Each structure stands twice: as C-alpha cells, then as structure tokens.
C-alpha cells in the first residue's frame, strides 16, 4: 500500500516544507488540486455531495499546479506528485503537454498527470469552452499529448485538435503517466482504456471492492490487464489498518491522508500539519509496512 498526502487548499507558503516532511516520513507522494477561476456565485451543483454544495470556497488557495509542483519537486528527491484533479478539457493540449513533459524531465519521472472532466459548468462558460462534449474533448487531448510527449515531429487529424507535423522540445520521450479521476462509468472506462491509474473522489470503504472489480474488468476488456495501474482512493470514513488491508487485497494500491482543512480548519500552522502527518504515519503507515 502506498500513501499520499492531500495538499488541497493548503497555504501556498507551506507547500514546500510539507512536501519535504512527507518525503521524510515515507509518503509515496503528495497532490494538489485545480480550479482555473472560482466564481463569486457558483450555479453548478457539486456532484459529490448529497446537498450539491461543494466543500471548497472562493477563498480556498489554488496555486498554479505546474509552478507549485515544480517548486516541491525541486526541494525533494524521492517524493512523487500528481494533481487531484486537473480540469483537462478546460485547457489547451499543447500547453499542458509542454508543461507536464517538462515536469517529468525536471522531476526525474516523479510526476503523474491527474485529470478529470470537471464539474463546474460556470468555469467552462467563463473560459468560453463548451461544457457539453468535454469527455470527447478530454479523450482527444490525451491522444494528442501521448503523441507530443514522444518527441520528434508528429501530426494529428482528430476532429477537435488537428495539426500538421510539429514537435515540442524538450519532450520526455515517453508518456507521462495519466491518472483519471471521476466516479461515473465514463470516467472508469477512460481510466481503464486510456489511463495509467484512477483517482477516487472520496469513497466509502464498502464501495471500493466493486469499483476495483469494475476497473479490472474494463482493463481486461481493453487488453491492458498486464500493464501497471494505480488506484488512489480517499476514504470517507476514518482510516483503519484492517480496512486498508482488506481494500489492498481488493486491488486498491494507494490510500490518502485527509486534506488538513478537514481536520485542522481552513488555516493552520505548519507545525500542526506536521503533527497530523506524523500521527498518520504512526497509526496507519507504520503498521501496514510491517
């Protein structure tokens, strides 16, 4: 079992020291989150809560994913990074491929691109990007980025992003791992067919075995059963060693320590966050490592 620390909504000035501390404690990785803009009035219901109210607010920090990850990667040596999640279809595939390919190179292969279709229609409207069809847009963007990451001259004749022979330099020369987030069937299928992993949106432990089984079935259908595949699952119940042991047997590869704001409030000291991480390492990580 691998362990990730959620750095979502963390004060920007604390990100680097927290990443260094996560590496010291033996976390596999940390992840940040993404919203391009946050409207004063959000009209779109949040799909992952019963009342449709999102857990984040307009004053929640969302520093640029690539800048913040680059700073944390430069200050560590072993720690891995992803985004949970980056709203891919809101963006341009050339810019994303360039930024993430560079992150792969500078971090020594410690970055995986965590993506999702996005839920906030308001954000798409502000950007002038169609909300409908964002899944198709995202699928083609993955195809485009896979070509661009290989290096050399490539071309693409897809319906949304056709382009003549071109290249990005430097290119990593291999695909940057792509972790797909989302709870619906389309997201699971996208993760299984096009992705290298799946990121949950917060799941009850009883839901996880069925999700793992569905991902296995979809990967087998796509002929990808033998390929490595990560499943990063944040649980909605307090973490217990026995629960994680059971879920690991069901196919879950990574657990997540809660965002600090869920336990310590919107703002907390660096020391308080470190003590929270230490407690997680002692109670959960250490016993599972044997």
Buried (B, 14 or more C-beta within 10 A) or exposed (E): BBBBBBBBBBBBEBBBBBBBBBBBBEBBBBBBBBBBEBBEEBEBEBEBEEEEEBBBEEEBBBBEBBEBBBBBBEBBEEBBBBBBBBBBBBBEBBEBBBBBBBBBBBBEEBBBBBBBBBBBBBBBBBBEBEBEEBBBBBBBBBBBBBBBBBBEEBEBEEEBBEBEEEEBEEBBEEBBBBBBBBBEEBBBBBBBBBBBBBBBBBBEBEBBBEBBEBBBEBBEEEEBEEEEBBBBBBBEEEBEBEBBEBBBEBBBBBBBBBBBBEEBEEEBEBEBBBEBBEEBBEEBBEEBEE
